[in-house]
Amino acid sequence: MFHVVASFGHVKRGQNLPTSPSYSAFQWLAIVEHELLLFAAFWFAIGAIDEFLIDGVWIWIRIKSAAQLPRLVDDHHQELKGIAAVIVPAWHEAAVIGAMVSHCLESWPQKNLRIYVGVYRNDQATLAALTVLTKDPRLRVVLHDRDGPTTKADCLNRLYRALCDDEHRTGRRARSLILHDAEDMVHPAALGLMDSALDHADFVQLPVRPEPQQGSRWIAGHYCDEFAEAHSRDMVVRNWLRAGLPSSGVGCAFSREAIDRILERRGGGDPFAAECLTEDYEAGLLVSETGGNSCFLRVRDRDGHIVATREFFPSTLTAAVRQKTRWLHGIAFQGWERLGWSGHGFDLWMRVRDRRGALVAVVLAAAYALIVISPLVRLGDALGQITPLVADPVIKALLLFNLFSFIWRLTLRFGFTAHEYGVAEGFRAILRFPVGNIISIMAGRRALMAYLRVLSGGKVQWDHTVHLVHPVHLIGRGTARLARQ
């Protein structure tokens, strides 16, 4: 893998080169290959050590818990201990919002449920889709007084103010604030489960389960792989370590006391940062920063189905890159700027992991560049333009370590995906691994450019993902299925 310019013989790293060399194209490629390999090998090794530490904690948790998830003994349809306000921001969601709301109202029969859906005044199609559902007194359609799109957080804040207005009018204060998106399919037991968990927690997060899409096995499918691992391992480890838990923005509940503390932290006003692209992520961490307790609940219902929020993720490359650009921009760049590096120990470790996305994109880009450059360097070697350099033992060790780490990661990726979606999807997860990497590289570049535009005075705007089909339609026909955990 290592090559140097033939005219300099066996040049060692750190040795001075002639001051005025005349390099051929092959010689330049050899130098670039050498430096990229050193860079990528070092950072891949650092990342591998980080992942091995998470793996070790997860394995220890599994051993202690005898590899069994808690199982519900009933449907958790008991009446809630207080008002649960579900807030759903909607912009151009006419295709899915009706199915989402009607499914929520049917799956959650509790009288103390309140669903607030935010609709922009210039989005008549979404408003029309909700009109037929307004006979249920538990639904409140809130018309935003601004043209959309603004930001998702701005719409959430409008819904929060509508909730406060209702509280002042009725004299009843909500017990919890629950976040959901217009494309979500809720689990019937989720509402009661979150309500019960708030007895001992200020923030509760349920798993998210992307639904497989037959028409997008590779783009949409890679979300299945990533969430299967993140919500079976990463979030479980964070919860066990009692580190701050980020909100996924769906299937999560905040106690009213937690919202009050966030408001106090912000100096009053609104609970969600309207200028932030990942307001949900930030709000989840603020619960921990303001002294609250967070809980990640991974349980099964009576039939063995995982209690999770199901949804369809982007199925095209453009949409996937756009969505991950928003995540990287909000978490890696805005998160660093807005939340800093406060905290210590496990919290600090998790923040480093959260914000590594931009660096990962750069390292992956270097690795994929090597795939192109290395064959050209070998061609130069065959033509006698360059002479191979004996690799340093440390570099050899790094490469072997990274190879082992890569095989281990693929094995775990197969295991997590196969456990959730079946063996066939597990094998696809191995083949999809490069797909996620390429999307991350593309999103990393776009996120950096977007952040620089904001720093130069640009406006943050809701980069909305278009949703055309709600999961409840396809699950009812058997195209998607509830997987047994």
N, C-alpha and C positions, 0 to 999 in steps of 0.2 A: 504493500500500500504506500510505502514511503519512497519518494524519488527525488533526486536532486539533479542539478545541471551537470552534464557529463564533463564539461571543461574544468569544473572545480573538483572533480574526483569525489571522494567520500567526505563531504562537508558535514560537520557536526553542528547541531543546533547551538547557536550562540557564537559560532566562529565568524569573524568578519569576512565579508566577500570583497572582491575587488571593487574599487570605487567607481569605475566606469565600465561596467560589463555591457555587452550587447547580447541580449537574450533573444532566443527564438520563441515562437509561440508555444512550442512544446515545453521549453524551459520555464516559461511563465506559468503554464498550467501545472507543472510539477511543483513549483513553489507554492502556488495557491492551494493545490491538493494537500500538501504537507501541513500548511497552517490551518486549513479548514478541519483536517482530521484531528489535529491536536485540540482545537477549540471544541469540536463536537464530542470527542471522546471524553474530555474532562467534564463537560457539563452533563453529558449522559450519565456518567458515573455518579456525579453529585445527585442527580435526580433519582437514580436507581437506589442509592442509599436511603434517600428520603422515603421512597416507596416501600423498601424492605422494612423500614421502621413501622410504617403504617400496617403492613402485612403482619408483622410480628404481634402488634397490639391486637389486631383483628383475630388472629389465630388464638391468642390467649383468651379473648372474650368468648369465642366459640367453644373453647374447651371448658371454660367456667360455666357457660350456660347450657352445656350438653347439646349444643347445636340445635336447640329447639326454640322456636318462636312462640310467644304467648298466643293463646287461642281464646277468642271471645266465646262466652257461653250463651249469649243471647244476641238479638239483633240491634241492641242499643237504641231502641226507638222510644225509650222512656222520655217523659217530658223534661225539657231542659231546666237547669237551675236558675236560669235567667235568660234575658233576651240575647240571642246570637245574631249579630248583624253581619250578613255576608255581603261584601261589597265587590261589584263586578264592573270594571271599566270596559266600555265598548266603543270602538270606532270602526265603522264599516264591517260590522259583524252580523249583518242580516241573515247570512246563510246558516249561522250556527246558534245565535243567541236564543232563538225560540226553543230549540231542542234542549239547550243547556238549562234554561230556567225551568221549563216544564218538567225536565227530569229531576232537577233539584226539589221542586215542590212535591213531586210524587214520591221520591225516595226518602225525603225528610218530612214526615207528617207533623212534626212537633209544632204546637201552637206558638211557641216563643221564637220561632224562626222569622227573621226579617231579611229579605233579599233586596238590596239597593243596586240598581243597574244604572250606570252613568251613560247618558246618550248626548251627543253634541247636537246643537240646534241646526247644524247644516248636514245632518245625517238622517234624513227622513226615512230611508229604507230600514235602518235598524230600529227606529222608533215604531214604524208600522209593524215590524215583526213581533214587537212586544205588546202591542195594543190588545191583541186577542187574549192575552194572559192576565190582564189587569183585574179580572174578576176575583182573583185570589187576593184577599186583604193582606197577605204576608209579603206581597210584591210591591215595591215602590220604584217607579221609573223616575229618575232624576234627570231633568233637562239641564245640560251645562249652558251657562250664559255666555260662553265663548265659542267661536268657530273652531272646529277641530281640523287637524290634530294638534294638540298642545304637547304635553307629555303624559305618560301613563300616571305618574305621581300627581300631576295636576288634577286629573280626573278622579283619582282616589281621594284627594283632599276635598274635592267638591262633594263626593259621596259622604265623606266624614262629616262635613258641615250639615248635610241633609239629615244625617243621623242625630247630630246635636240638636237640630231644630225640632225633630220629633221627640227627643228626650225632654226638652223644655216644655213642649206642648202637652205631653202625656204625664210628665212627672216620673217616668220610669227610665232608669239608666241601664244601658246595655251591659251585659256581663262580659261579652267577648266581641272582638272584631275579627272576622274571618276573610281571608283573601282568596279570590278565585278569578279565573279568566273565562272569557266567553266560550272558549273551545273545550272546557273541562267536562269530564264525566265523573261525577262524584260516586263514592261508595255509600250504600245505604247506612252503614254503621259508622261512617266517618264523623258525622255531626255529634252524635251522642258520645262517641269516643273522645273527641276533642273537648267536649264540655266536661266530661268526667276528669280528664287529665289536667284541666285548669284548676282543679282543687289543690294541686301541689306544684303547679308550674305557671309561669307568666307567659310563656310562648311554647306552642306545640306545633311541630311539623310532621306531616305524614309523608310517606314516600310518593314519588311521581313515577308513573309507569307509561312510557311512550308506547303507543300501539303500533304493531307492525303494519306496513302498508304494502300490499302486493305489487303496486305499481312503482314502488320506490324502495326496493330491497337494500340499496347501497347508501343512498343519501339519508332517507328517513331511518333506515335500519341502524345506522351508526349511533343514533340517539339511544336506541334500545340498549346497545352495548355499553355506552358511557353511563347512562342512568342506572342500569343494572348493577354496575360496579360501584358507582358513587353512592347509591342509596342502599346497597347491601354491605358495603365496607366502610367508605370514607365517613359518611354521616354517623354510622354506628360507632366508629372510633371517636369522633368528635364528641358525641354524646357521652360516651364512657369516660373520656378524659375531662368532662365538664368544661370544655372549651366553648366559646361563643358559637352559636349555631346561626348560619345565614338562613334567611327565608328564601324558599323557592318561588314565592309569589303566588302559589296555589296550594290548596290543602293545608293551610296553616292558620292558627288562631292566636291572637294576642289577647291577653286579659286587659280589661279596661284600665287597671292600675299600671300595667306596662305602658300603655299608650299615654297615660298621664305623665309618667316619668320621661318618656321620649319628648313630649311637649315641653316639659320643664327644661330638659336638656337643650332644646331648640330655642328656648326663650319665649314660648307661647306660639300662637299661630296654628300651623298645620303639622300633622304628624309625619307626613312624607315629603321628602325633599324634591320639589317640583323641577329643580335644575339637574336632578340626578337620573341617569338612565337605568340604574339598578336600585331603585328606591326600596324594593323588597329585601334585597340582600343587606342593605345598610340598616334597615329597620330591625331585622333579625339580630344583627350584631349589637345594635344599640340596647336591646333588652338586657344583654349580658353586661354591657358597659355601665348601665344605670342600676345595676344591682339585682336584676331579675334572674329567675331560673328558667332555663330552656330545656326542652325535651323532644327527642326524636322518637316517634312511636312507630315501630315496625311490628305489626301483629297480623294474625289471620282471623278470618271470621269462622263461623261454625262449620262452613263447608270447606275450609282450608284455603280459601282465596285470600290473597294479600289485600289488606285494606289500604288502598292507594287511590290517587287521582290519576285518571287515564285521559290521554289526549293524543291527537295527531300532531307530530312535529313537522317542520318544513320538509318537503319532498323533492325540492329542486336545489341545485348547487347554489344558484343566486340567492334564494331565500335563506338557505342554511348559513351561507357566509354573512349575509346581512344580520341574521339573528345573533350569530356568535361574535360579530363585530360589536354589537350593542353590549353583549355580556362582557367582552374584554375591555371595551371602553369604560364601562361603568365600574367593573370590579377592579381591574388592574390599574387603571389610570385615575379615574375619579375616586376610587376607594383609597388609594394612596394619598391623594390630595386632601380628601374630605375627612377620613378617619385616622390618617397617619399611622404610626406604629405604636400606639398606646397599648397597654396590656403587657403581659410578661408570660414566660413559660409556654404552656400549651397554646394559649391564645395567640402569642406572637408566631409560633410555629405554623399555626393554621392560616394566619394572614399571609405569611410568606408563600404557603402553598396556593392560596387563593389568587395571589397576584403574580404568580410565575408565568401566566399565560403568554405575555409578550416575549419573555426570554425563551420560553419553550418554542414559540413560533420561529425565532431567530435560529435556535439550535437545529430545529427540524429542517429549516431552509438550508442550513449548511450541510446537513447530512444528505439531503436530496440533491444538492449541487454536486456532492462527491459521487453520486451515482452516475452523473453525466461526465464529470471530469476524469474519474479514474480510468475508464476504458480508453480515453484519449491519451492519457499518460502512458498506459501500457502499449498503445500503438507507437508512441514516440520511442519507448524502450525497444520495441521490436525493430524499429527503423534505425536504431543506433544513435538517436538524438540525446538520450539521457541514460544514466546508469543508476540502477536501484541502490538505495541506501539501506544498510542493515538497521532494522528498527531497534529503538531503545527498549530494553527490557521492561521499563515502567510502562511504556506505551503498549507493548504487547500484553502486559497484565491488564491494562485498562480495557483493551479490546476484548480480551477473553471474559473479563468481568461483565462488560456491557452485553456480550453475546449471551451469557448465562441469564442476565437480567431480562433481556428481550424475550428469550424462550419462556422464562417464568411469567412474564407479563402476559404473553399470549395464552399461556396455560390458564391463568386466572381469568382472563377475559373470556375464554371459552367456557370456563366453569360457571361464572356468574351469569352469562347470557343463556347458556344451556339450562341452568337451574330455573330461570324465569320464563324462557320462551321455548325451550325444547332443544334437543341435540342438533337439529338441522340449523337453527339460528346460531347455535354455538359455533359450528364450523364456519358459518358465514361471518361471524364476528372476527375470526382470524383473518379472513380475506378482506374484511372491511377496515382493518386496522389502518392501512395507508390512507383510506378515504378520510377518516377523521383527522389525520395528520395534515393532509393537503388543505382541508377546510380551515384548520387552525392557522396554517401559514398565511392563507389568503386573508383570513379575518384579522390576524395580527397586524398586517400591513395597513389594512383599512382602518383598524381601531386607532393606530398611531396617527394616521393622517387626520382622522376625525377629531382626535383630542387636540392636535395642533391647531386645527381650525377653530375649535372652541377657545383655546388660549389666545388666539388672535382676534377674538371678538365675535366669533360665530355663535349661532343660536342652537341650543340643544332641542331636538324635536323627536317626537315619538316615531321611530322607524318601525312601523306596524307590520306584523306578519299576517298575510292574508289567509283566512281559514274558509274552506269551501264545504267541508263535510264534518259533521259531529260524530264522535265514536259511537254514540248510542244507536245510530242507524245501522251501522255495520255489525256491531256486536249482536244486535237483535237478529241479524241474518246469519250469524255464525262466521262471518268473514274474519272478525277479530274475536279473540276469546279471552276469558278470564283465566290466567295461568295459575296453577296450583303451586304454592310455594313449598 
